Amino acid sequence: MAGIVLDLFFVLLAAKLGEELFRRIGQPVIAGEILAGVLIGPSVLGLVDLGEAVELFAELGVVFLLFWVGLENRIGKLHEVGPRALFVGAGGIIVPFVAGLGFGLAMGWEFTTCFFLGAALAATSTAITSATMLELGMIDSKPARIVLGAAVVDDVLALILLAIAAGMAEGQIDVTSISVTVALSLGFVAFFALGGTRLMAARPQILKDPKFADSPLLPAVLLCLGLAALAAQVGLAAIIGAFLAGLMVAETKEHHPVEEEIAPLYAFFPPFFFAYIGMQLDLGELADGETLLILAAVTLIAVVAKLIGAYMGTRGLDSRESRIIAVGMVPRGEVGIVAAGIGLAADVITPQIFAVVVAMSLITTLIVPAVLPRLTRAGDD
Amino acid sequence: MAGIVLDLFFVLLAAKLGEELFRRIGQPVIAGEILAGVLIGPSVLGLVDLGEAVELFAELGVVFLLFWVGLENRIGKLHEVGPRALFVGAGGIIVPFVAGLGFGLAMGWEFTTCFFLGAALAATSTAITSATMLELGMIDSKPARIVLGAAVVDDVLALILLAIAAGMAEGQIDVTSISVTVALSLGFVAFFALGGTRLMAARPQILKDPKFADSPLLPAVLLCLGLAALAAQVGLAAIIGAFLAGLMVAETKEHHPVEEEIAPLYAFFPPFFFAYIGMQLDLGELADGETLLILAAVTLIAVVAKLIGAYMGTRGLDSRESRIIAVGMVPRGEVGIVAAGIGLAADVITPQIFAVVVAMSLITTLIVPAVLPRLTRAGDD
């Protein structure tokens, strides 16, 4: 246990020193935290191992991050952008998926491998874009809401893709079970996004009803962890549950000091997530010419295909908003890594392609904090 | 990962429901959290396994609990009670140790086993008494300070006992290495209790100097995790480091809103610790007449010997304060369990005696929240 506490200390310290350095040189904070993770991770200094504890804190980091994002939004405003988010999400999935699949086939790889590559390229990491938008103070702007809505759409579509891919790896695709999973997921999102938020708006006191609740903090945190775990049970990402929990609690903001109480948890956990993304990079596996070429190609395809797909979905919006949205969809972050990880575990992706996808996820992730501030500064909000 | 988040959710939910029930029936909250742990643990419902993640959260729970206790104290006031704490701590260790050793020998057990039993009986869990005193609003009273000081003394003495016991289990006792460990530990405590608090009092702004620190929260948390890990490295309990970190940060309280920022972490983590103590109880192992008899005897000896030993150390104080201090030293909590766990791992303690020590630790732990409120109500503060 003592060693694990030391690991957690090192990860948090590294992330904060990375932030410190990047603040001082005027660079985006999240990039500093991720690159600090690369530095302390197995492939450079090897200060901290990729153990279960660090992974758990990374998972809780992204859970509390999306909980916070939900808390900073309101369901009423998300409704307005619903149809738009659907187009952006669908476009942002389909084009990169087809591009990734096509690239793999052109390389002569096995079909299942190509399908996984497509799924990894189709992924979107809301976490990175959300964190950047939080930093820029634009988390409740229209583009932010569209990206968030699109991410929910994405996650449901990615679920289908990954279920098909996993079925392929096992040799059979169970259409019934995939349909059930998708129906369950949609039901889960609809139930809490509509029913849950309405309940909270009607009865905000519910968070203070229990006698153990001197403040709404622990009921809110229990809701976050509970919906995160439940989302994972129905096949969605845990962060979708955390986001919905945040949206529910947001309906009580006028009644409780819930944001200031959750802020310390939001400050404590997410740095583990950002550092962990960096720690997963395997520089050794990337250190040959062919792999670097593949990485360059995959990253280029990942960026261009996502920009095109998402941009197509923004038709009708003004061009500044469209650009922000399209760039906001580019990061693959943890979602791309998870998709590739499933493929690696199922033995349909080689360690080489896994390393490429991780590196691509990291590079696409670093693009947003680097580019988004410029796009937002380019015009008025 | 999803299963682990679900486990954490269940543990936190159970602890809070236990608290809820006990609040409603007017019983001590901590007992409710511990008994909820018994209920969901392997020996009753088996809802949650004793995995590494739950253990880690329990460890962080007690770390943040003692950090908070440090934060609610001031080094200046602890100094005043120093000599008194030394007597209470020494008395509270020596009498139970001799009693436990003697009981084991009378039972005809092996000497090493008896030594471990003595060490487990000599343990003191500050966490439980501190939490109860926090609940009663008396954490900065004189008896509370004496118990806290005595706990630090205890931990150093227990370290010596456990090092000797572990040496016995391995067949040789390395006097040099034990001396070095003890010297290191005393140096560690002195360095941070004296130097660390002085530094903080002189330069409270140090917690806000880093650019990543919009508030003192993360520097304070890093100090807590860092000193907890360092304490474990020098051979002390991690909580001693956390307590010292709390004392250091307490010196800056006039300058920063540090308590209100750490309060949410203090609300979130410690319930895992209390529930975990309950989860470790193995009712199956206790379910025969002989074991229950041994348990009754060991628990009686544990309570009486600690009361006598600690009470002897309080000579000169008024009788009400003496009673509070003596009762406050009774809980063995996690410390007794850890001592027995080391013995179990080293194969010098049988599963039967381990189960007895865990049950004894739990029973002595429940005595404090049950009895302490009555003692404090008996007179004025």
Interface residues (C-beta under 8 A of the other chain):
Chain A: M1 A2 I4 V5 L6 L8 F9 L12 L13 K16 E19 E20 R23 R24 V29 E52 A53 E55 L56 E59 L60 V63 P210 K211 F212 S215 L217 L218 V221 L222 L225 G226 A228 A229 A232 Q233 A238 E261 I262 A263 P264 L265 A267 F268
Chain B: M1 A2 I4 V5 L6 L8 F9 L12 L13 K16 E19 E20 R23 R24 V29 E52 A53 E55 L56 E59 L60 V63 P210 K211 F212 S215 L217 L218 V221 L222 L225 G226 A228 A229 A232 Q233 A238 E261 I262 A263 P264 L265 A267 F268
